[in-house]
Amino acid sequence: MSKCNETGERIQVIANILNYCLLYRERTSVIENIGIDPEQVNYCLGYLFRRGFIQIGVLIYKTREKGRSLLEMYYNIMQECLQYHKNMVKEIRENYVSSFEQEPNILKLPALEAF
């Protein structure tokens, strides 16, 4: 999928297409609603079709069961990433912000080992 710029962007475009095509959709509708270059959408549609994630009727696309499974895995990964991010923010607040509030003029850094 070299036509899409980055891996994260590719995954997001694929998830958007699969989600949008959960109902039967015309090709022009998919292109208009995904919000990227039509050439990229066409490339991604072909990619998803060749791998069995969507089915194609007469210019109509629909997400297949295999595509639904992929979309569900994508959402689960995104939820895990969001939870990880929330936990990291919480840890930073607990460990660094609270210590900074107690002694605002001192930034606590780990001790360096002697040479």
SULTAUR-V587849 format. One record per run of one state. SS is the DSSP state (@ for helix, = for strand, . for the rest). FROM is the first residue (numbers start at 1). LEN is the number of residues. Records with the same first field share a line. If there is no record, write none. Layout:
SS: FROM-LEN + FROM-LEN
This chain:
.: 1-6 + 21-4 + 35-3 + 51-3 + 57-3 + 64-1 + 103-13
@: 7-14 + 27-8 + 38-13 + 65-38
=: 25-2 + 54-3 + 60-4
